Amino acid sequence: MIILLYLTAACTQFPELDATLDQATLDAPYPDLVPLGPLLAQADGIAQTGQTSATAQASFDSRLVRLRAQAARLRGPVVDRATRARMARGIAIAALQ
C-alpha cells in the first residue's frame, strides 16, 4: 500500500521552477567567491575601532540580550518542579513491581 502511494507521488509532474525566474536573474553572473579570512579580519577591525553606527550597535546589543535570554531559558529544565512532582505522584510504585 505504501509503495503504491510512493509510486503515485513519483508520477506527479514536477513544477517548472525555471519559469518563475525573470531573464535578468537568469543572465546575472554568479557571485564571486571570496576567502573568509579577509572578511573576518574586516569585521574584527570594525569591532575594535568601533566604526559601527549607534543605531547598528543598539540593534546588535538588543539582539545579543534577546539571544542570551533565550539561551538561558533553553538551558533550564524541560519539566518544571511542580509538574515533575505531580508526575511522580501519579506513578503507583506498587503497580510497577
Backbone as CSV, one residue per row, in Angstrom:
resi,resn,N_x,N_y,N_z,CA_x,CA_y,CA_z,C_x,C_y,C_z
1,MET,0.825,-1.190,0.000,0.000,0.000,0.000,0.875,1.262,0.000
2,ILE,1.902,1.257,0.846,2.777,2.428,0.918,3.558,2.586,-0.378
3,ILE,3.965,1.469,-0.954,4.703,1.524,-2.214,3.838,2.146,-3.302
4,LEU,2.563,1.807,-3.332,1.645,2.378,-4.312,1.541,3.891,-4.131
5,LEU,1.508,4.330,-2.896,1.451,5.765,-2.613,2.717,6.461,-3.121
6,TYR,3.881,5.870,-2.876,5.140,6.451,-3.354,5.206,6.470,-4.879
7,LEU,4.739,5.411,-5.505,4.754,5.367,-6.964,3.830,6.420,-7.554
8,THR,2.696,6.643,-6.923,1.771,7.668,-7.398,2.408,9.050,-7.277
9,ALA,3.076,9.296,-6.170,3.741,10.587,-5.983,4.897,10.752,-6.967
10,ALA,5.563,9.675,-7.313,6.693,9.746,-8.238,6.243,10.086,-9.649
11,CYS,5.009,9.798,-9.979,4.496,10.069,-11.320,3.957,11.493,-11.463
12,THR,3.971,12.257,-10.410,3.472,13.622,-10.448,4.402,14.480,-11.285
13,GLN,3.819,15.408,-12.043,4.647,16.295,-12.855,5.318,17.322,-11.952
14,PHE,6.604,17.476,-12.131,7.384,18.417,-11.334,7.107,19.833,-11.832
15,PRO,6.927,20.794,-10.940,6.624,22.161,-11.393,7.810,22.788,-12.122
16,GLU,7.497,23.653,-13.052,8.525,24.344,-13.826,9.084,25.501,-13.004
17,LEU,10.170,25.260,-12.316,10.752,26.305,-11.478,11.503,27.340,-12.298
18,ASP,12.047,26.941,-13.434,12.776,27.896,-14.263,11.858,28.996,-14.779
19,ALA,10.582,28.699,-14.939,9.643,29.693,-15.449,9.374,30.794,-14.426
20,THR,9.723,30.583,-13.173,9.479,31.592,-12.142,10.585,32.637,-12.085
21,LEU,11.685,32.426,-12.790,12.804,33.369,-12.777,12.714,34.304,-13.971
22,ASP,12.966,35.592,-13.734,12.959,36.529,-14.851,14.293,36.453,-15.606
23,GLN,14.327,37.053,-16.770,15.504,36.949,-17.634,16.729,37.609,-17.006
24,ALA,16.533,38.698,-16.274,17.671,39.379,-15.641,18.341,38.466,-14.620
25,THR,17.546,37.694,-13.901,18.104,36.761,-12.927,18.860,35.644,-13.631
26,LEU,18.306,35.148,-14.717,18.968,34.077,-15.462,20.275,34.555,-16.093
27,ASP,20.327,35.825,-16.518,21.524,36.362,-17.171,22.561,36.874,-16.178
28,ALA,22.209,36.989,-14.917,23.133,37.542,-13.920,24.310,36.600,-13.715
29,PRO,25.498,37.165,-13.512,26.666,36.308,-13.270,26.612,35.710,-11.867
30,TYR,27.324,34.631,-11.697,27.424,34.034,-10.370,28.180,34.990,-9.453
31,PRO,27.833,35.015,-8.187,28.583,35.886,-7.272,30.015,35.392,-7.117
32,ASP,30.910,36.328,-6.861,32.312,35.969,-6.656,32.477,35.254,-5.325
33,LEU,33.275,34.210,-5.334,33.627,33.531,-4.093,34.850,34.231,-3.522
34,VAL,34.742,34.644,-2.284,35.853,35.353,-1.654,36.303,34.570,-0.436
35,PRO,37.592,34.656,-0.102,38.074,33.958,1.088,37.448,34.561,2.345
36,LEU,37.213,33.731,3.313,36.561,34.156,4.544,37.497,34.940,5.456
37,GLY,38.785,34.658,5.395,39.755,35.310,6.274,39.711,36.832,6.224
38,PRO,39.797,37.452,5.035,39.750,38.915,4.976,38.428,39.495,5.491
39,LEU,37.331,38.805,5.251,36.044,39.290,5.752,36.009,39.280,7.275
40,LEU,36.543,38.216,7.866,36.588,38.144,9.327,37.532,39.195,9.894
41,ALA,38.651,39.421,9.217,39.592,40.447,9.673,38.949,41.826,9.603
42,GLN,38.185,42.065,8.546,37.489,43.346,8.414,36.458,43.507,9.530
43,ALA,35.729,42.447,9.829,34.742,42.502,10.908,35.422,42.738,12.250
44,ASP,36.564,42.094,12.472,37.316,42.317,13.709,37.801,43.761,13.791
45,GLY,38.248,44.295,12.666,38.712,45.682,12.639,37.598,46.658,12.973
46,ILE,36.423,46.415,12.433,35.271,47.269,12.732,34.917,47.169,14.206
47,ALA,34.972,45.963,14.748,34.637,45.773,16.159,35.647,46.469,17.061
48,GLN,36.918,46.443,16.677,37.959,47.043,17.521,37.983,48.565,17.425
49,THR,37.705,49.099,16.246,37.746,50.549,16.088,36.417,51.204,16.410
50,GLY,35.362,50.416,16.510,34.047,50.966,16.829,33.458,51.784,15.701
51,GLN,33.668,51.370,14.461,33.180,52.126,13.318,31.733,51.809,12.966
52,THR,30.988,51.241,13.878,29.580,50.979,13.607,28.759,52.165,14.087
53,SER,27.604,52.354,13.486,26.744,53.467,13.893,26.088,53.145,15.231
54,ALA,25.607,54.166,15.888,24.956,53.978,17.186,23.693,53.136,17.036
55,THR,22.972,53.334,15.941,21.750,52.560,15.702,22.081,51.090,15.503
56,ALA,23.113,50.817,14.702,23.508,49.427,14.466,23.984,48.785,15.757
57,GLN,24.752,49.520,16.542,25.255,48.974,17.802,24.108,48.684,18.763
58,ALA,23.123,49.568,18.827,21.966,49.343,19.698,21.182,48.124,19.235
59,SER,21.066,47.963,17.922,20.366,46.799,17.379,21.110,45.516,17.726
60,PHE,22.432,45.538,17.571,23.236,44.359,17.907,23.126,44.023,19.387
61,ASP,23.206,45.065,20.217,23.146,44.849,21.664,21.803,44.269,22.093
62,SER,20.712,44.805,21.537,19.395,44.282,21.922,19.218,42.849,21.438
63,ARG,19.737,42.555,20.256,19.651,41.179,19.758,20.478,40.243,20.626
64,LEU,21.646,40.705,21.046,22.504,39.904,21.908,21.815,39.606,23.235
65,VAL,21.154,40.598,23.801,20.427,40.398,25.061,19.313,39.373,24.869
66,ARG,18.565,39.497,23.766,17.474,38.540,23.500,18.009,37.125,23.310
67,LEU,19.107,36.988,22.561,19.671,35.661,22.320,20.214,35.038,23.600
68,ARG,20.843,35.846,24.445,21.343,35.315,25.717,20.195,34.901,26.630
69,ALA,19.114,35.671,26.637,17.950,35.309,27.448,17.329,34.014,26.939
70,GLN,17.243,33.868,25.625,16.699,32.640,25.051,17.595,31.455,25.382
71,ALA,18.896,31.631,25.307,19.829,30.551,25.640,19.689,30.155,27.101
72,ALA,19.503,31.132,27.977,19.330,30.826,29.402,18.051,30.030,29.629
73,ARG,16.979,30.396,28.924,15.723,29.636,29.053,15.889,28.212,28.540
74,LEU,16.646,28.043,27.468,16.837,26.706,26.900,17.716,25.830,27.785
75,ARG,18.575,26.441,28.597,19.422,25.667,29.499,18.646,25.138,30.695
76,GLY,17.502,25.688,30.974,16.712,25.274,32.135,16.093,23.904,31.934
77,PRO,15.464,23.396,32.984,14.827,22.082,32.877,13.629,22.134,31.927
78,VAL,13.388,21.015,31.271,12.272,20.935,30.341,10.958,20.842,31.107
79,VAL,10.965,20.088,32.182,9.772,19.917,33.011,10.023,20.648,34.328
80,ASP,9.130,21.594,34.672,9.333,22.353,35.902,9.081,21.474,37.128
81,ARG,9.481,21.976,38.300,9.423,21.182,39.531,7.998,20.768,39.882
82,ALA,7.047,21.672,39.750,5.657,21.352,40.105,5.114,20.228,39.224
83,THR,5.380,20.295,37.947,4.905,19.252,37.031,5.615,17.937,37.310
84,ARG,6.914,18.003,37.575,7.669,16.787,37.883,7.108,16.125,39.145
85,ALA,6.788,16.915,40.172,6.224,16.364,41.411,4.856,15.746,41.149
86,ARG,4.040,16.417,40.333,2.716,15.881,40.001,2.840,14.572,39.234
87,MET,3.803,14.500,38.330,4.010,13.262,37.572,4.485,12.147,38.497
88,ALA,5.352,12.478,39.444,5.853,11.466,40.384,4.728,10.937,41.263
89,ARG,3.810,11.818,41.665,2.672,11.372,42.475,1.737,10.473,41.673
90,GLY,1.703,10.641,40.371,0.799,9.863,39.531,1.280,8.451,39.262
91,ILE,2.504,8.141,39.622,3.052,6.805,39.392,2.877,5.980,40.654
92,ALA,2.173,4.874,40.519,2.000,3.956,41.649,3.155,2.967,41.616
93,ILE,4.079,3.098,42.545,5.268,2.246,42.581,4.870,0.780,42.739
94,ALA,3.837,0.506,43.510,3.406,-0.880,43.726,2.955,-1.520,42.416
95,ALA,2.378,-0.742,41.535,1.907,-1.287,40.263,3.071,-1.652,39.347
96,LEU,4.208,-1.049,39.565,5.368,-1.330,38.722,6.105,-2.594,39.140
97,GLN,5.833,-3.108,40.331,6.581,-4.266,40.816,5.865,-5.555,40.543
